[in-house]
Amino acid sequence: MLGAALAFHFRSPGVGGPVTSLESVTIKTSTVSNQAPRPPKKPPRAGVGETCWNNFGGDAMRTLARPNVNLGRPRKILWTRGVHNLMEYPPSYCDGYLYVNLEQGRTLAIDAQTGHIVWARKARGYTASTPAIAGPRLIVSSHGGTVTAFRRSDGHLLWQLETGTPVESSPVVARGIVYVGAADGKLYALKVRNGRPLWVYDTGGRISSSPSLVAGRVCITTYSGLIACLRRGNGHRIWAVQVRRDYLRYESFYASPSSDGRRIFTVARSGKVIALSAASGRTLWTYSLGALTYGTPAVASGRIFVGTLSGRLTAFRATTGAVLWSTSVSGRILAPSLVVGKLVFFSTLEGDTYAASTSDGKIVWHLGMGKFSPGIATNRRYFFSLNGRLIAFQGRSVKSKG
């Protein structure tokens, strides 16, 4: 009996494999409209020329960064909008419109110039994720077990896929394919036009993270300690790594993988930061933060930034893992940080948002609001999602209008 128990204890949870028969997967896709989506309404003038923030992380590699945008410290508040609910994940943005999921299961489209709510739609369950922009469509995941495509212009429901299990993962879209993970460990590649699955890969472990796209690969982390990269086109595994916490246990990942194009970065809940080769999965370096950690690493200018529930934000050199600086605040950092120019923003569960200098970690700005991920930035302004309130801040490159 003891031998059997030990064998079970030391058994690897496995690296999963492709679902060869999609009929064996519990999938129900409801196509609500066969009409081609109408183009979005003409965006407000303020949105013209601004860089899109299409998904969680801002880009397909989930970098959470705009290092070449130098807005400086947030200045004048342009508008503020109370949404009467928590925003665990920041909004997405394009063409003068913001799209945000509320924790209790609503998706809002907001005019980025005025803060006016253009439309609102209810989800089947909680929506702890960021909507993904896919041209004229908006892709939304929910804990109610759905992945839904809305028309961006008016919120009209286009199709909905039912997975039969919660979907916490924030979708990402490239070349007409939606990539999203589900709590039963399945990673889906769906056709953005109608929600039909192109392929499904069963990782064998719970997925709460969001997939990232790196050079033809889709990469994911799981609660069973797996980091894997698959071919985007067919879901074939390129490499998979099971990360041990110690001799007896495997690590567990809530944080998504982020990338600089050559390396994959993530952090286990135990606080173990890991950098791997995107090409081979070879471990390049690791570092133990010694505290519970949930936030996806932000990647910018050869550095990565990770915050912990002990209230410490640490900057590492991306190539070697050398600690460049570490700064502490009073509070717990649960969510990812945001890099804009020479500033890195982060919030605490105690209700504070800070900006630190990316060069030395010195705190240079503080606001007594915030809880989860601080927000996003375009090339002209900040949009912060703080304590149930969405706030647009002017950057220094934007002149105030009389």
MARLOMAR-589857 format. One line per field, with one value per residue (C-alpha): residue in three letters; x, y, z; residue number from 1. Coordinates in steps of 0.05 Angstrom, whole numbers, padded with zeros to 5 digits. Example, Ala and Ser with C-alpha at 12.3 -4.5 7.8 and 13.67 -1.06 7.14 Angstrom:
aa c(Ala Ser)
east c(00246 00273)
north c(-00090 -00021)
up c(00156 00143)
i c(1 2)
END
This chain:
aa c(Met Leu Gly Ala Ala Leu Ala Phe His Phe Arg Ser Pro Gly Val Gly Gly Pro Val Thr Ser Leu Glu Ser Val Thr Ile Lys Thr Ser Thr Val Ser Asn Gln Ala Pro Arg Pro Pro Lys Lys Pro Pro Arg Ala Gly Val Gly Glu Thr Cys Trp Asn Asn Phe Gly Gly Asp Ala Met Arg Thr Leu Ala Arg Pro Asn Val Asn Leu Gly Arg Pro Arg Lys Ile Leu Trp Thr Arg Gly Val His Asn Leu Met Glu Tyr Pro Pro Ser Tyr Cys Asp Gly Tyr Leu Tyr Val Asn Leu Glu Gln Gly Arg Thr Leu Ala Ile Asp Ala Gln Thr Gly His Ile Val Trp Ala Arg Lys Ala Arg Gly Tyr Thr Ala Ser Thr Pro Ala Ile Ala Gly Pro Arg Leu Ile Val Ser Ser His Gly Gly Thr Val Thr Ala Phe Arg Arg Ser Asp Gly His Leu Leu Trp Gln Leu Glu Thr Gly Thr Pro Val Glu Ser Ser Pro Val Val Ala Arg Gly Ile Val Tyr Val Gly Ala Ala Asp Gly Lys Leu Tyr Ala Leu Lys Val Arg Asn Gly Arg Pro Leu Trp Val Tyr Asp Thr Gly Gly Arg Ile Ser Ser Ser Pro Ser Leu Val Ala Gly Arg Val Cys Ile Thr Thr Tyr Ser Gly Leu Ile Ala Cys Leu Arg Arg Gly Asn Gly His Arg Ile Trp Ala Val Gln Val Arg Arg Asp Tyr Leu Arg Tyr Glu Ser Phe Tyr Ala Ser Pro Ser Ser Asp Gly Arg Arg Ile Phe Thr Val Ala Arg Ser Gly Lys Val Ile Ala Leu Ser Ala Ala Ser Gly Arg Thr Leu Trp Thr Tyr Ser Leu Gly Ala Leu Thr Tyr Gly Thr Pro Ala Val Ala Ser Gly Arg Ile Phe Val Gly Thr Leu Ser Gly Arg Leu Thr Ala Phe Arg Ala Thr Thr Gly Ala Val Leu Trp Ser Thr Ser Val Ser Gly Arg Ile Leu Ala Pro Ser Leu Val Val Gly Lys Leu Val Phe Phe Ser Thr Leu Glu Gly Asp Thr Tyr Ala Ala Ser Thr Ser Asp Gly Lys Ile Val Trp His Leu Gly Met Gly Lys Phe Ser Pro Gly Ile Ala Thr Asn Arg Arg Tyr Phe Phe Ser Leu Asn Gly Arg Leu Ile Ala Phe Gln Gly Arg Ser Val Lys Ser Lys Gly)
east c(00000 00056 00091 00027 00016 00087 00081 00018 00052 00112 00074 00080 00014 00033 00039 -00030 -00044 -00089 -00163 -00167 -00243 -00277 -00343 -00318 -00311 -00372 -00381 -00443 -00437 -00497 -00492 -00541 -00531 -00506 -00500 -00431 -00414 -00424 -00363 -00359 -00388 -00342 -00295 -00291 -00239 -00196 -00187 -00157 -00084 -00082 -00049 -00097 -00094 -00129 -00127 -00101 -00028 -00036 -00007 -00006 00057 00022 00079 00035 00078 00084 00158 00162 00103 00126 00064 00098 00059 -00017 -00040 -00109 -00170 -00207 -00268 -00289 -00342 -00369 -00388 -00412 -00373 -00301 -00257 -00207 -00177 -00163 -00202 -00183 -00183 -00186 -00216 -00237 -00275 -00259 -00286 -00286 -00312 -00343 -00334 -00409 -00416 -00427 -00388 -00388 -00369 -00348 -00334 -00261 -00269 -00328 -00335 -00406 -00431 -00448 -00476 -00476 -00486 -00497 -00456 -00478 -00428 -00371 -00324 -00255 -00219 -00204 -00245 -00205 -00215 -00218 -00233 -00308 -00317 -00307 -00291 -00312 -00300 -00340 -00341 -00409 -00372 -00380 -00337 -00379 -00370 -00406 -00409 -00366 -00410 -00474 -00461 -00503 -00491 -00459 -00441 -00430 -00390 -00408 -00350 -00387 -00334 -00313 -00270 -00227 -00174 -00172 -00177 -00125 -00137 -00090 -00104 -00177 -00166 -00186 -00142 -00170 -00163 -00215 -00216 -00219 -00149 -00170 -00138 -00183 -00168 -00233 -00251 -00267 -00320 -00366 -00335 -00323 -00262 -00202 -00167 -00169 -00111 -00122 -00065 -00088 -00089 -00133 -00123 -00136 -00081 -00086 -00049 00005 00028 00102 00130 00079 00069 00012 00038 00000 00011 -00031 -00045 -00010 00058 00058 00086 00074 00079 00038 00036 -00017 -00042 -00054 -00045 00014 00059 00127 00152 00124 00158 00133 00162 00175 00168 00208 00222 00150 00108 00098 00090 00022 00012 -00042 00002 00001 00064 00092 00148 00199 00198 00257 00241 00179 00170 00121 00117 00089 00042 00100 00138 00186 00201 00220 00250 00251 00273 00212 00243 00260 00230 00299 00302 00346 00341 00298 00290 00250 00213 00193 00121 00054 00052 -00005 00010 00036 00106 00108 00162 00196 00264 00303 00271 00213 00173 00138 00097 00081 00029 00083 00080 00146 00157 00221 00255 00298 00345 00309 00371 00402 00351 00396 00356 00362 00321 00266 00218 00165 00099 00048 -00002 -00008 00005 -00040 -00047 00003 00038 00036 00098 00089 00152 00198 00144 00117 00048 00019 -00039 -00050 -00109 -00111 -00133 -00071 -00038 00035 00083 00156 00215 00234 00308 00313 00245 00236 00162 00145 00069 00013 -00063 -00107 -00149 -00138 -00141 -00124 -00087 -00081 -00103 -00077 -00046 -00051 -00001 -00042 -00074 -00081 -00144 -00143 -00193 -00194 -00243 -00303 -00286 -00257 -00214 -00183 -00119 -00086 -00014 00036 00035 -00039 -00056 -00117 -00175 -00204)
north c(00000 00048 00034 00049 00113 00137 00119 00161 00218 00221 00210 00265 00298 00291 00340 00326 00315 00335 00319 00278 00272 00339 00301 00276 00348 00380 00438 00474 00532 00575 00621 00676 00715 00694 00765 00795 00842 00915 00960 00996 01065 01122 01131 01196 01244 01234 01161 01174 01152 01121 01054 00997 00954 00893 00843 00829 00849 00897 00851 00777 00765 00793 00843 00891 00947 01008 01024 01072 01115 01170 01198 01216 01215 01216 01288 01319 01273 01278 01238 01186 01132 01091 01020 00997 00933 00907 00905 00850 00856 00920 00941 00933 00992 01008 01061 01107 01054 01017 00948 00924 00862 00871 00816 00803 00787 00848 00873 00948 00987 01058 01120 01134 01209 01220 01158 01148 01076 01057 00988 00935 00860 00808 00744 00677 00680 00720 00754 00759 00772 00824 00824 00812 00856 00820 00871 00884 00831 00829 00762 00752 00693 00678 00633 00610 00566 00609 00644 00696 00741 00808 00859 00916 00971 00954 00892 00846 00773 00737 00668 00633 00571 00531 00492 00461 00488 00558 00600 00650 00657 00722 00707 00728 00732 00726 00712 00697 00648 00657 00622 00612 00563 00531 00506 00432 00441 00447 00499 00519 00547 00575 00606 00679 00680 00629 00600 00531 00495 00488 00444 00429 00408 00377 00399 00354 00411 00469 00532 00600 00635 00667 00640 00681 00679 00677 00666 00616 00585 00589 00581 00566 00551 00506 00492 00425 00458 00453 00505 00486 00516 00488 00502 00555 00524 00452 00448 00399 00404 00436 00429 00420 00429 00405 00450 00420 00460 00410 00335 00319 00372 00406 00481 00514 00572 00625 00676 00675 00667 00732 00740 00785 00743 00699 00679 00658 00688 00666 00659 00603 00616 00597 00658 00620 00663 00623 00642 00591 00590 00602 00557 00496 00504 00500 00534 00595 00619 00617 00660 00650 00711 00673 00698 00681 00709 00712 00769 00757 00787 00853 00855 00918 00941 00879 00876 00839 00864 00819 00838 00792 00788 00809 00879 00875 00894 00867 00882 00828 00829 00788 00753 00730 00738 00786 00828 00901 00930 00913 00960 00949 00983 00973 00925 00863 00862 00811 00832 00847 00913 00961 00992 01058 01094 01099 01083 01017 01021 00971 00968 00935 00899 00951 01004 01041 01050 01069 01087 01069 01088 01029 01047 01043 01027 01094 01110 01174 01175 01150 01149 01125 01081 01013 00939 00895 00910 00986 00995 01008 01064 01089 01137 01196 01178 01129 01090 01064 01013 01028 01005 01002 01067 01076 01139 01172 01211 01260 01245 01302 01294 01315 01388 01407 01433 01498)
up c(00000 00018 -00048 -00087 -00049 -00062 -00136 -00141 -00102 -00148 -00213 -00263 -00280 -00354 -00412 -00443 -00516 -00574 -00574 -00638 -00640 -00630 -00623 -00555 -00530 -00498 -00547 -00566 -00615 -00627 -00688 -00674 -00738 -00806 -00829 -00838 -00780 -00796 -00790 -00723 -00720 -00737 -00678 -00639 -00665 -00603 -00621 -00690 -00694 -00624 -00615 -00602 -00539 -00568 -00511 -00441 -00443 -00501 -00553 -00569 -00528 -00466 -00452 -00411 -00437 -00480 -00470 -00529 -00505 -00458 -00425 -00360 -00295 -00301 -00300 -00309 -00304 -00370 -00347 -00297 -00302 -00244 -00265 -00196 -00199 -00195 -00257 -00242 -00311 -00350 -00412 -00485 -00533 -00607 -00654 -00597 -00557 -00492 -00476 -00405 -00368 -00299 -00247 -00239 -00313 -00356 -00416 -00430 -00492 -00473 -00514 -00497 -00509 -00461 -00417 -00443 -00443 -00515 -00500 -00446 -00450 -00395 -00392 -00364 -00307 -00277 -00327 -00296 -00361 -00415 -00479 -00543 -00603 -00670 -00724 -00721 -00668 -00593 -00560 -00487 -00441 -00378 -00317 -00341 -00392 -00454 -00506 -00541 -00602 -00601 -00657 -00632 -00660 -00623 -00580 -00624 -00607 -00666 -00638 -00572 -00556 -00494 -00463 -00404 -00357 -00332 -00378 -00339 -00393 -00432 -00507 -00558 -00633 -00693 -00767 -00756 -00699 -00626 -00574 -00504 -00446 -00401 -00330 -00351 -00382 -00455 -00499 -00557 -00626 -00653 -00719 -00704 -00759 -00728 -00664 -00694 -00664 -00709 -00658 -00583 -00539 -00470 -00424 -00367 -00316 -00298 -00340 -00308 -00348 -00416 -00477 -00510 -00583 -00599 -00669 -00695 -00626 -00575 -00504 -00440 -00366 -00320 -00247 -00254 -00267 -00342 -00390 -00463 -00532 -00590 -00664 -00675 -00740 -00718 -00642 -00646 -00586 -00599 -00528 -00458 -00391 -00322 -00268 -00200 -00136 -00097 -00096 -00078 -00113 -00179 -00186 -00200 -00248 -00248 -00284 -00359 -00401 -00429 -00479 -00511 -00574 -00556 -00484 -00446 -00376 -00323 -00247 -00205 -00147 -00100 -00126 -00172 -00233 -00295 -00362 -00419 -00491 -00535 -00588 -00545 -00476 -00444 -00376 -00380 -00309 -00247 -00185 -00121 -00095 -00032 -00032 -00064 -00134 -00185 -00233 -00303 -00313 -00352 -00405 -00430 -00455 -00434 -00365 -00332 -00273 -00222 -00160 -00101 -00046 00003 -00029 -00066 -00139 -00170 -00236 -00270 -00329 -00381 -00407 -00342 -00286 -00248 -00199 -00220 -00163 -00115 -00080 -00027 -00010 00045 00014 -00028 -00103 -00135 -00207 -00263 -00270 -00329 -00362 -00398 -00421 -00361 -00309 -00282 -00250 -00200 -00151 -00083 -00055 00000 -00051 -00075 -00143 -00152 -00207 -00199 -00243 -00287 -00278 -00202 -00172 -00138 -00125 -00163 -00163 -00118 -00121 -00064 -00110 -00143 -00129 -00187 -00252 -00258 -00330 -00400 -00441 -00512 -00543 -00516 -00450 -00393 -00379 -00308 -00279 -00205 -00151 -00196 -00231 -00300 -00304 -00366 -00349 -00396 -00414 -00422 -00498 -00499 -00492 -00451 -00491 -00465)
i c(1 2 3 4 5 6 7 8 9 10 11 12 13 14 15 16 17 18 19 20 21 22 23 24 25 26 27 28 29 30 31 32 33 34 35 36 37 38 39 40 41 42 43 44 45 46 47 48 49 50 51 52 53 54 55 56 57 58 59 60 61 62 63 64 65 66 67 68 69 70 71 72 73 74 75 76 77 78 79 80 81 82 83 84 85 86 87 88 89 90 91 92 93 94 95 96 97 98 99 100 101 102 103 104 105 106 107 108 109 110 111 112 113 114 115 116 117 118 119 120 121 122 123 124 125 126 127 128 129 130 131 132 133 134 135 136 137 138 139 140 141 142 143 144 145 146 147 148 149 150 151 152 153 154 155 156 157 158 159 160 161 162 163 164 165 166 167 168 169 170 171 172 173 174 175 176 177 178 179 180 181 182 183 184 185 186 187 188 189 190 191 192 193 194 195 196 197 198 199 200 201 202 203 204 205 206 207 208 209 210 211 212 213 214 215 216 217 218 219 220 221 222 223 224 225 226 227 228 229 230 231 232 233 234 235 236 237 238 239 240 241 242 243 244 245 246 247 248 249 250 251 252 253 254 255 256 257 258 259 260 261 262 263 264 265 266 267 268 269 270 271 272 273 274 275 276 277 278 279 280 281 282 283 284 285 286 287 288 289 290 291 292 293 294 295 296 297 298 299 300 301 302 303 304 305 306 307 308 309 310 311 312 313 314 315 316 317 318 319 320 321 322 323 324 325 326 327 328 329 330 331 332 333 334 335 336 337 338 339 340 341 342 343 344 345 346 347 348 349 350 351 352 353 354 355 356 357 358 359 360 361 362 363 364 365 366 367 368 369 370 371 372 373 374 375 376 377 378 379 380 381 382 383 384 385 386 387 388 389 390 391 392 393 394 395 396 397 398 399 400 401 402)
END
